[in-house]
Amino acid sequence: MKSEIKKAILPIAGLGTRFLPLSTIIPKEIWPVIDKPAIQFIIEEAKASGIEEVIFVTNGKKKFVLDYFKGSPAPLKKILHSRKKTEAIDALKELEELIEGVSFSSVTQEKPMGDGHAILQAMPKLKKEPVAVLFGDDIVESGVPCLQQLINIYATCQRPVLALYRLPKELLPLYGVVQVEKIASRVYKVKRIVEKPKPGEEPSDLAVVGKYILTPEVFDFLKTAKPNEKQEIVLADTFDKMLQAGKSIYGYEFEGRWLECGNKMAWLKTDLYLTLKDSRYGAELRKFAKTII
């Protein structure tokens, strides 16, 4: 199915406090998973889903991220060729093939005023069109890219779509959790979003993952949203305001495995899981692990 959604917003303006002290000099989005930055997994998902324009929302201090997706400098490639560093050349070629056909730009969120506020900063680059939003902490291992799955649902409903993932009850208080009405296999109409529900007050076992399809109507609500007590404009609060106004929002329980990178332990688990599955490194690392455990 050809996607009419060609743009994706990637909010990366966060301060990375869970990754201090290293995040003071290296943005957490650049921390490696296997042998490439975590954010590259998100770009790969976007491109595989038909995205042609990526809009980063930064805090103005994450030049590393944008520079990474500008391609390799010619002098470096010349040196590698002269030294016949085939493996390194192939690695650079893989990145260049990824960014080919995708344009990258950025907007700045001057102050940390919430994810909704960050997304709103990208509005001038949109033309009253639906757009994908992908947060860098959420990698999904799947056959069909997670974003493409959401786009397929959007094609039928033409309304905002949230990525949903079923979690054990003990983990739900850590996430936004939806109250839903099931309307088809894996497809739900969202009734309410509860942020970090108290144990026993979870409206379901479906958590919201940081991947969305947003419609122009969402931005209309974001524009008029008022900051909460923390002086933040939160996307989940905006969705709730839309629901209270009688607007429809859908959720899709995507097929695949959700791998998080939002804190040090989650990042370590994701890196370990994917590295052990990697055909280049997995077998040797498993063999090594048996000698030290």
C-alpha positions as CSV (number, residue, x, y, z in Angstrom):
1,M,0.0,0.0,0.0
2,K,1.4,3.4,-1.0
3,S,1.5,5.7,2.0
4,E,0.2,9.2,1.8
5,I,2.2,9.9,5.0
6,K,5.6,11.1,3.9
7,K,6.8,13.1,6.9
8,A,7.9,12.0,10.3
9,I,8.6,14.1,13.4
10,L,11.3,12.8,15.7
11,P,11.3,14.6,19.1
12,I,14.9,14.4,20.5
13,A,14.9,17.6,22.6
14,G,15.0,15.7,25.9
15,L,17.8,16.4,28.3
16,G,18.8,12.7,28.7
17,T,18.9,12.9,32.5
18,R,18.5,9.2,32.9
19,F,21.8,8.8,31.0
20,L,23.9,11.2,33.0
21,P,26.8,11.9,33.1
22,L,27.7,10.6,29.6
23,S,24.7,12.3,28.1
24,T,26.2,15.7,28.9
25,I,28.5,15.2,25.9
26,I,26.9,12.4,23.8
27,P,23.1,12.6,23.1
28,K,21.4,9.4,24.2
29,E,20.1,9.0,20.7
30,I,23.6,8.4,19.6
31,W,24.3,5.6,22.1
32,P,25.0,2.4,20.2
33,V,22.7,-0.5,19.9
34,I,24.7,-3.4,18.5
35,D,27.0,-1.2,16.3
36,K,24.9,1.8,15.3
37,P,23.1,4.6,17.1
38,A,19.7,3.8,18.6
39,I,18.1,6.6,16.5
40,Q,19.2,4.8,13.3
41,F,16.8,2.0,14.0
42,I,14.0,4.6,14.1
43,I,15.1,6.1,10.8
44,E,15.3,2.7,9.2
45,E,11.7,2.0,10.3
46,A,10.6,5.4,8.9
47,K,12.2,4.9,5.5
48,A,10.9,1.3,5.3
49,S,7.4,2.8,5.9
50,G,7.6,5.3,3.0
51,I,8.8,8.4,4.9
52,E,10.7,10.9,2.7
53,E,11.1,13.8,5.1
54,V,12.3,13.6,8.7
55,I,11.9,16.6,11.0
56,F,14.0,16.4,14.2
57,V,12.8,18.5,17.2
58,T,16.0,19.3,19.1
59,N,17.0,21.5,22.0
60,G,19.7,23.1,19.9
61,K,22.5,21.1,21.4
62,K,22.2,17.9,19.5
63,K,24.2,18.7,16.4
64,F,25.8,15.2,16.6
65,V,22.5,13.6,15.6
66,L,21.9,15.8,12.5
67,D,25.5,15.5,11.5
68,Y,25.4,11.7,11.6
69,F,22.7,11.7,8.9
70,K,24.5,14.0,6.5
71,G,26.7,11.2,5.2
72,S,30.4,10.4,5.4
73,P,33.0,13.0,4.5
74,A,34.8,12.4,1.2
75,P,38.3,12.5,2.8
76,L,37.4,9.6,5.1
77,K,36.1,7.5,2.3
78,K,39.2,8.2,0.3
79,I,41.4,7.0,3.1
80,L,39.4,3.9,3.6
81,H,39.6,3.0,0.0
82,S,43.3,3.5,-0.1
83,R,43.7,1.2,2.8
84,K,41.3,-1.3,1.4
85,K,39.1,-1.2,4.6
86,T,36.3,-3.1,2.9
87,E,34.2,-3.7,6.1
88,A,34.3,-0.1,7.1
89,I,33.5,1.0,3.5
90,D,30.5,-1.3,3.5
91,A,29.3,0.1,6.9
92,L,29.4,3.7,5.5
93,K,27.7,2.6,2.3
94,E,24.8,1.1,4.3
95,L,24.3,4.4,6.1
96,E,24.4,6.3,2.8
97,E,21.8,4.0,1.2
98,L,19.6,4.6,4.2
99,I,19.6,8.4,4.0
100,E,19.3,8.4,0.2
101,G,15.9,9.7,-0.8
102,V,15.2,11.1,2.7
103,S,15.5,14.8,3.6
104,F,16.4,15.8,7.1
105,S,15.7,19.1,8.8
106,S,15.3,20.4,12.4
107,V,13.4,22.8,14.5
108,T,14.2,23.8,18.1
109,Q,12.3,23.5,21.3
110,E,13.8,26.3,23.4
111,K,12.6,25.0,26.8
112,P,11.6,21.5,27.9
113,M,7.9,22.0,28.0
114,G,6.6,18.5,27.3
115,D,6.3,16.2,24.3
116,G,3.2,17.9,23.0
117,H,5.0,21.2,22.9
118,A,8.0,19.6,21.2
119,I,5.7,18.2,18.4
120,L,4.0,21.5,18.0
121,Q,7.3,23.1,17.1
122,A,7.4,21.1,13.8
123,M,4.0,22.4,12.7
124,P,5.4,25.1,10.4
125,K,7.0,22.4,8.3
126,L,3.6,20.7,7.7
127,K,0.9,21.5,5.2
128,K,-2.3,20.4,6.9
129,E,-1.3,16.8,6.4
130,P,-1.2,13.7,8.5
131,V,2.3,13.0,10.0
132,A,4.1,10.2,11.8
133,V,5.6,10.9,15.2
134,L,8.4,8.5,16.3
135,F,10.2,8.8,19.7
136,G,13.8,7.6,19.7
137,D,13.4,5.4,22.8
138,D,11.1,2.9,21.2
139,I,12.6,0.2,18.8
140,V,10.2,-2.4,17.5
141,E,11.4,-5.7,16.1
142,S,8.9,-6.9,13.6
143,G,8.4,-8.3,10.1
144,V,6.3,-5.3,8.8
145,P,7.7,-2.1,10.2
146,C,5.6,-0.8,13.2
147,L,5.0,2.5,11.5
148,Q,3.8,0.9,8.3
149,Q,1.3,-1.1,10.4
150,L,0.0,2.2,11.9
151,I,-0.2,3.8,8.4
152,N,-2.2,0.8,7.2
153,I,-4.8,1.4,10.0
154,Y,-4.8,5.1,9.3
155,A,-5.6,4.4,5.7
156,T,-8.9,2.9,6.8
157,C,-9.9,5.2,9.6
158,Q,-8.4,8.6,8.7
159,R,-8.1,9.5,12.3
160,P,-5.1,9.6,14.8
161,V,-3.6,6.2,15.5
162,L,-1.7,5.2,18.6
163,A,0.7,2.2,18.8
164,L,-0.3,-0.1,21.7
165,Y,1.5,-3.0,23.4
166,R,0.2,-5.5,25.9
167,L,2.2,-5.6,29.1
168,P,2.2,-7.5,32.4
169,K,0.1,-5.9,35.1
170,E,3.0,-5.1,37.3
171,L,4.6,-2.9,34.6
172,L,1.5,-0.8,33.7
173,P,2.1,1.9,36.4
174,L,5.2,3.0,34.5
175,Y,3.3,3.9,31.3
176,G,0.3,5.6,29.7
177,V,-2.5,3.0,29.6
178,V,-5.6,3.1,27.5
179,Q,-9.2,2.4,28.1
180,V,-10.5,1.0,24.8
181,E,-13.4,-0.5,22.9
182,K,-12.3,-3.3,20.6
183,I,-13.6,-2.9,17.0
184,A,-11.5,-5.4,15.0
185,S,-8.6,-7.7,15.4
186,R,-5.9,-5.6,17.2
187,V,-7.8,-2.4,16.4
188,Y,-9.4,-0.4,19.2
189,K,-11.3,2.8,19.7
190,V,-9.6,4.8,22.5
191,K,-11.9,6.0,25.2
192,R,-9.4,7.4,27.7
193,I,-5.6,7.5,28.5
194,V,-4.5,7.1,32.0
195,E,-0.9,8.2,32.7
196,K,1.0,5.9,35.1
197,P,-2.1,4.5,36.7
198,K,-1.9,3.3,40.3
199,P,-1.8,-0.4,40.9
200,G,-5.4,-1.8,40.6
201,E,-6.6,1.3,38.6
202,E,-5.3,0.2,35.2
203,P,-8.1,0.6,32.5
204,S,-6.6,-2.2,30.5
205,D,-3.3,-4.0,29.9
206,L,-2.5,-2.0,26.7
207,A,0.3,0.6,27.1
208,V,0.9,3.4,24.7
209,V,4.2,3.2,22.8
210,G,6.0,6.3,21.4
211,K,4.7,5.9,17.8
212,Y,1.7,7.8,16.4
213,I,-0.1,9.0,13.3
214,L,-1.3,12.5,14.0
215,T,-3.9,14.4,11.9
216,P,-4.0,18.2,11.4
217,E,-6.8,18.2,14.0
218,V,-4.4,17.1,16.7
219,F,-2.3,20.2,16.0
220,D,-5.4,22.4,16.3
221,F,-5.9,21.1,19.8
222,L,-2.1,21.4,20.6
223,K,-2.2,25.1,19.6
224,T,-4.8,25.9,22.2
225,A,-3.5,23.5,24.9
226,K,-2.6,25.1,28.2
227,P,0.5,23.9,30.2
228,N,-0.2,21.6,33.1
229,E,1.1,22.2,36.7
230,K,4.6,21.2,35.5
231,Q,4.4,23.8,32.8
232,E,4.3,21.1,30.1
233,I,2.0,20.5,27.2
234,V,1.6,16.7,27.1
235,L,0.4,14.8,24.1
236,A,-1.7,12.4,26.1
237,D,-3.6,15.3,27.8
238,T,-4.3,16.7,24.3
239,F,-5.7,13.3,23.2
240,D,-7.9,13.3,26.3
241,K,-9.2,16.7,25.4
242,M,-10.0,15.5,21.9
243,L,-11.9,12.5,23.3
244,Q,-13.9,14.7,25.6
245,A,-14.8,16.8,22.6
246,G,-16.2,13.7,20.9
247,K,-13.3,13.2,18.5
248,S,-12.2,9.7,17.5
249,I,-8.8,8.3,18.2
250,Y,-7.8,4.7,17.4
251,G,-5.2,2.4,18.8
252,Y,-3.5,-0.5,17.2
253,E,-1.8,-3.4,19.0
254,F,1.0,-3.8,16.6
255,E,2.7,-7.1,15.7
256,G,6.2,-7.3,17.0
257,R,8.4,-7.0,20.1
258,W,8.8,-3.6,21.8
259,L,12.4,-2.9,22.8
260,E,13.0,0.2,25.0
261,C,16.0,2.5,25.3
262,G,14.6,5.1,27.6
263,N,16.8,4.4,30.6
264,K,20.2,2.6,31.2
265,M,18.8,-0.8,32.1
266,A,16.3,-0.8,29.2
267,W,19.1,0.3,26.9
268,L,21.4,-2.5,28.2
269,K,18.6,-5.1,27.8
270,T,17.8,-4.0,24.2
271,D,21.5,-3.9,23.2
272,L,22.1,-7.4,24.7
273,Y,19.0,-8.9,23.1
274,L,19.7,-7.5,19.6
275,T,23.4,-8.2,19.8
276,L,23.0,-11.8,20.8
277,K,20.6,-12.2,17.8
278,D,23.0,-10.6,15.4
279,S,24.5,-13.0,12.9
280,R,27.9,-11.3,13.1
281,Y,28.4,-11.2,16.9
282,G,25.8,-13.4,18.6
283,A,27.5,-16.8,18.4
284,E,30.8,-15.6,19.7
285,L,29.3,-13.6,22.5
286,R,27.2,-16.5,23.6
287,K,30.3,-18.6,23.7
288,F,32.2,-15.9,25.7
289,A,29.3,-15.5,28.2
290,K,29.5,-19.2,29.1
291,T,33.1,-18.7,30.2
292,I,32.3,-15.8,32.6
293,I,28.9,-16.7,34.0
